[in-house]
Amino acid sequence: MSKPLSGIRVIELANFIAGPLCGTLLADMGADVIKIEPPGGDMSRATPPIRNGESVSFTALNRNKRSLVLDLKQHDAQEVMRRLAAKSDVFVEANRPGALEKMGLGAERLKVVNPRIIYTSVSGFGQTGPDRRRAGVNLIDEAFSGVLSVTGAPGEMPMRPGVQTADVFGALFATYATLASLVGAGRTGEGRIADVSLVEASIAAAAWEAAEYLETGQVPQPMGNRHRLTAPYQLFETSDRRYVAIGMPNNMLFQKFMQVVGLGASLADPRFATYANRKANEDALLAIVEPAILKMTSADLEAALMDVGVPCARVNNFQEVFEHPQIVARGVVEEIEHPRLGTMKVTRNPVLLDHDGPDIARPAPMLGEHSEEILRELGYDAAAIGKFAAAGVTRLATLSQPKVTAAE
């Protein structure tokens, strides 16, 4: 038995989150992902926390890969890339549109050496259009896409999400595009070129907000903790100054909720009788619900709602998340061994398969850790590899080698 993507070779040429996360998702499923890094490494190698010269943040997004250092400004390095592409199935890149074409590494050029290759490009604004070369990182993409305009409290400065939504959405869509293209290539023998925009991935994620505007012409506004379509569906403060998320998307759950918080008598109020009525009279509903909840502790409220099947959860911090019995029982946190970091705790891939599923077969690579190994696989002998290293075309890593950060 083997993992779903065993035998698939992926070239990853990307920094930080979107491209590398796509590569990691493919690697977790068994693909041989070769991470191409410049002599200074992926820029996220310089991000904190740093321990023993290695970025823990980098390790979180680059497991199960091999690292090949190439200075792509040099002709020899570009030729190595073309040779590698000829023997690969997928090329994932997240560079400024047009940059790789100047090096002879654009999609059309690589398809000459390998017509079956899947070429997935991830960028802020896409490969075409007047803003295609506009710089776009996560926060900028969230702002441009409209996502930030509906995030936060009404009348206040938009609140950026606590996680990197545009990058993660983009990574997921890039993985989806790559996997779909691989299925197509297996059936027809034809590769595809995929163009994934982080801005457009964010727009796609804002399905309800986009639908509201396109149908009504009304511009969606921020709603704080409230839901755009239903009520009550938000965070509530409790007597112990904790917050509990509660949602009840149907009449039965609403009735159970009202009984739990001691407001069963209000179920006869016609303003709260239907889904639509509750949303239309949300202010009046919250005027009685919020004081009732404020009398209860978060633990009591959560337990009572769970007991009757109403969706709810206290807002956990990450210590509470990782110590929660559900997360412990599911084995979300694993311990792995890293050559420099030693034993470290990491989160596993969130997908579980019945057999041969994703796992952490190797930790994130050190810079250039596999350069010599990969070059030998491509047919370069020791003399050629030594020449490349001397000329700075590549970098050969050892465990004792001082870590070079992206800033260098």
Secondary structure, 3 states (H helix, E strand, C coil): CCCCCCCCEEEEECCCCHHHHHHHHHHHCCCEEEEEECCCCCHHHHCCCEECCEEHHHHHHCCCEEEEECCCCCHHHHHHHHHHHHCCCEEEECCCCCCCHHHCCCHHHHHHHCCCCEEEEEECCCCCCCCCCCCCCHHHHHHHCCHHHHCCCCCCCCCCCCCCHHHHHHHHHHHHHHHHHHHHHHHHCCCCEEEEEHHHHHHHHCHHHHHHHHHHCCCCCCCCCCCCCCCCEEEEECCCCCEEEEECCCHHHHHHHHHHCCCHHHHHCHHHCCHHHHHHCHHHHHHHHHHHHHCCCHHHHHHHHHHHCCCEEECCCHHHHHHCHHHHHCCCEEEEEECCCEEEEEECCCCCCCCCCCCCCCCCCCCCCCHHHHHHHCCCCHHHHHHHHHHCCCCCCCCCCCCCCCCC
